[in-house]
Amino acid sequence: MALKPLSHLPETPLTIKRALLSVSDKSGIVDLAKLLHQNKVEILSTGGTAKVVRDAGIPVKDVSEITQFPECLDGRVKTLHPNIHGGILARTSHEPDNQELQKLDIKPIELVIVNLYPFKETVKKENITPAEATENIDIGGPTMVRAAAKNFAHVSILTSPDQYENFKKELSEGGAISFSTRRELARKAFEHTADYDSAISEYFTSIDGRALPEQLTMSLPKSADLRYGENPHQKAGIYGNQQNFIDCFHGKELSYNNYLDIDSALNLMADFQNDDPTIAIFKHTVPCGVATDGGLTKAYRKAFETDKMSPFGGIVISNKTLDLQTAEAIDEIFTEIVLAPSFSDEALELLTQKKNRRLVKVLKFPAAETLSVKSVFGGALVQQPDSESIEKGELQTVTERTPSEEEMADILFAWKVVKHVKSNAIVYAKNRQTLGIGTGQTSRVDSSEIAVNKAKKEKLDLKGSAIASDAFFPFADGVEAAASAGATAVIQPGGSIRDEDVIKAANESDMTMIFTGKRHFKH
């Protein structure tokens, strides 16, 4: 039979006479139930919720009294009954629905308060079995939520304790709930069930051992509206749980571009988080200087030496507690954002003197298993993150000369950095310090020339340096140019049809060359 929709939705305030309460998170439910009782609302409830409300001295009727059927299957079936869903879905502004309710002896329900089994929290626990996880998949709850949200013209739906205060205020002040509030609550309810189903789907993808989901379902709460996007004429917002990763505790709110820069900085420093003191300086999502040293201040000075112009207005990230001496060095120029796992009291006293400087505490680094998602025409590109690391034992020396210990340290350092430089990417490094970075050029030769010219501009000696390339050298000229600049060691993926020519050029210049077998394109 074809559905006959109402010609319009009634936009009048809703008086609540009957409410159904069934919540997993019982925060605030007693206070809300008290207010409902004071407003002469009949309260229906289930299991544990009914007990909590009843123990508070508030009259409550068990759902089993309404359904005339006991809860069964260990509580799996409680509310899935026409006497409940008929009351929720009835269009009480539509006379035929009222006649049918009367005929079936079903009373309308104007308020549904439901939050769901804690599936997300359950699957985060260690050693949770699929059996335990699936027991925490709510069935009756989402069904009631969706039913009430669909019928928002005649029903109010609350899905979170965060919504209770505003609801109580509106009910107390006006004795009814407005149409606009009901519609907003319905929207939030559908977002809630979509997020719930997304978490379940993601869990089953993981236990099936799939690297990529068959259906990409993302459900991210809005963290904040941003002033604008990349440019002032673009609206923007930030979605997700950034508060789990960073805490911007001083300065203006972070902008769209700030978040992009911070994301790049976090991903690079994740590769250095357990190393000796390391500093990276970023500008427009690109590292313009990185250095590792026994002392943090020396690491900053060395990173800054790579490019003394670009760091103005950039961001600095440290893998260690930021001390006063390093803070003083950073404070010599304008730095927009400073990130560190922690800050000494003395460093904070200095750095907080500038109100517009953002100070950000790094709570944790992005997980290696988190999928990377980029929007494209008609959809999205999804890939595993480039979390590949390489150890000494995996390196293949393809030249006659093997690297010295110092060269090996610089090779590994440069390889970590080049992964985070946009292709085509070239990094020169020595003593675990970047000397020249060439990024984002359409030609690898151009990137190499930029890196060399930056080193010359800063009067940095490339003699004895290591060069890292994110992809293979297609011709021998790239290695010949590196040798002319002073480089003695090369690390690259290999895989060119002219590898033999490239190796020959390296041998002729007495260079050592490492093949990784892995490239690090970053578009």
KANOR-V240995 format. One record per pair of residues at least 24 apart in sequence whose C-alpha atoms are under 7 Angstrom apart, sorted by the first residue. I is the first residue (numbers start at 0). GAP is how many residues later the second one is. Records with the same first field share a line. If there is no record, write none. Layout:
I->GAP ; GAP
This chain:
8->144
9->143
10->142 ; 168
11->166 ; 167
12->163 ; 164 ; 165 ; 166
13->140 ; 162 ; 163 ; 164
14->160 ; 161 ; 162
15->25 ; 94 ; 95 ; 160
16->24 ; 25 ; 93
17->24 ; 25 ; 91 ; 92 ; 93
18->24 ; 25 ; 90 ; 91 ; 92 ; 93
19->24 ; 25 ; 91 ; 92 ; 93
20->24 ; 28 ; 91 ; 92 ; 93
21->24 ; 27 ; 91 ; 92
22->26 ; 90 ; 91 ; 92 ; 93
23->91 ; 92 ; 93
24->90
26->134
27->133
29->26
31->132
33->24
78->61
79->60
87->59 ; 60 ; 67
88->58 ; 59 ; 62
90->63
91->62
109->44 ; 45 ; 46
110->44 ; 45 ; 46
111->36 ; 44 ; 45 ; 46
112->44 ; 45 ; 46
113->27 ; 31 ; 44 ; 45
114->26 ; 44 ; 45
115->25
119->79
141->51
144->44
145->44
148->37 ; 40
151->30 ; 31 ; 34
152->26
155->26
156->28 ; 29
157->27
158->30
194->24
225->29 ; 30
226->28
227->28
228->27
229->26 ; 27
243->119
244->117 ; 118 ; 119 ; 120
245->114 ; 115 ; 116 ; 117
246->113 ; 114 ; 115
247->110 ; 111 ; 112 ; 113
248->110 ; 111
249->102 ; 108 ; 109
250->104 ; 105 ; 106 ; 107 ; 108
251->104 ; 106
259->25
260->24
264->52
265->99
266->99
267->152
268->50
269->95
270->145
271->47
272->46
276->42 ; 43
277->40 ; 41
278->24 ; 38 ; 39 ; 40
279->36 ; 37 ; 38
280->30 ; 33 ; 34 ; 35 ; 36
281->29 ; 32 ; 33 ; 34
282->27 ; 28 ; 31 ; 32
285->135
286->134
287->149
288->145
289->143 ; 144
290->141 ; 142 ; 143
291->140 ; 141
295->30
296->28 ; 29
301->131
302->130 ; 131
304->153
305->128 ; 129 ; 130 ; 149 ; 152
306->147 ; 151
321->25
322->24
326->24
394->119 ; 120 ; 121
395->118 ; 119 ; 120
396->116 ; 117 ; 118
397->105 ; 115 ; 116 ; 117
398->104 ; 108 ; 113 ; 114
399->107
400->110 ; 111
401->110
402->109
406->59 ; 82
409->56
410->55 ; 80
413->53 ; 54
414->53
417->50 ; 51 ; 52
418->51 ; 101
420->101
421->100 ; 101
422->98 ; 99 ; 100
424->44 ; 45
425->25 ; 41 ; 42 ; 43 ; 44
426->24 ; 40 ; 41 ; 42
427->37 ; 38 ; 39 ; 40
428->36 ; 37 ; 38
429->35 ; 36
434->25
444->33
461->24 ; 25
462->24
463->24
464->24
465->24
466->24
467->24
469->49 ; 50 ; 51
470->48 ; 49 ; 50
471->24
473->24
474->27
475->25 ; 26 ; 29
478->26 ; 27
479->25
482->26
487->24
488->24
489->24
490->24
491->24
492->24 ; 25 ; 26
